[in-house]
Amino acid sequence: MEKNILSQLEFFERLSESYDQLISWPTRIATEGMFFKKLVSDNKLKSSLDVACSTGFHVIMLRRLGLDAVGIDASPKMIEKARTNSVTCGVTVEYILGDFTNMSKRFSEGFDLITCLGDTVAHLRSAQDLKKLFQEVYKSLNPGGLFVIQGRNYDFVMKHRARFTPPTGSRNGTEETLFFRLLDFNPKSLNLSVARFRWHENRWESSVHTTEIYPYLKKTLESVLKSVGFAKLVSYRNYNFEDYDPNGSDLILIAQKKGVLKSKNSSRREKPASRPEPNLRTVAKKELPPRMVAPPPFKAPLRKSAEKHPTRRKK
């Protein structure tokens, strides 16, 4: 069956209403919270920017960790959902409609932490786009700031032709929604399809949305990061700081900008030419859930043996 290949923007616009069901945020945030808690605490981070923030829950998480948190996304519907989610969660954060093009020129101050999570980099069409993103991130970071990338491990995907990820779903009363994600292999790219099945009014409704993505290998990502100036790179297989595994399903990269981090406690603002965003200085912090209590302090992340722990599969 021939698929209708959507543009990146149209793909995410169509997924926006059901995206939070697809991701299952409570489980994901519980898994990732301790990782980011440690980064924030160990490096004394004060501000963050989430690139391609989707419906905003990573930005909300980082705000709850005490950061001056900002999210940016090119999808108007995703930004609208993100703002609704922040109100529902009782957290005031800053969401900006836009992409990474000239991102560094949009802000009057740099960030201590920039994140690009959920396989975002795989949606960049070319090596030139990848380099442009990394250049904009580098310019937007304070000296000594951190850049965190998370996504599928395409070294594993391409070697094993791994087409599927585990299905996800949710239930609301008598309604049930199931999601299946699969890959089709092209000569130089992949087709990512998200199939949605919804049990509604005693019948199943279904839809399939497909877009093209690009399988950047670990060595490619590291090479481009170094080429734009990042001095220090470390890689993990999951959010437990376990060593990267070429046969694992996920890849997390942390790159550090040259210099010494000297961040400020200040409210993040877009430059005056843009529409003003909410004031963050008077925000009351919401108590973190129990699973995000700060771990015992230590000087460097513990790197555990990859052989003793099963891979945790995420998006």
Secondary structure by P-SEA (a helix, b strand, c coil): cccccccaaaaaaaaccccccccaaaaaaaacaaaaaaaaaaaccccbbbccccccaaaaaaaaaccbbbbbbccaaaaaaaaaaaaaacbbbbbbbcccccccccccccccbbbbccccccccccaaaaaaaaaaaaaaccccbbbbbbccaaaaaaaaccccccccccccccbbbbbbbbccccccbbbbbbbbbbbccccccbbbbbbbbbbccaaaaaaaaaaacccbbbbbcccccccccccccbbbbbbbccccccccbbbbbcccccccccccccccccccccccccccccccccccccccccccccc
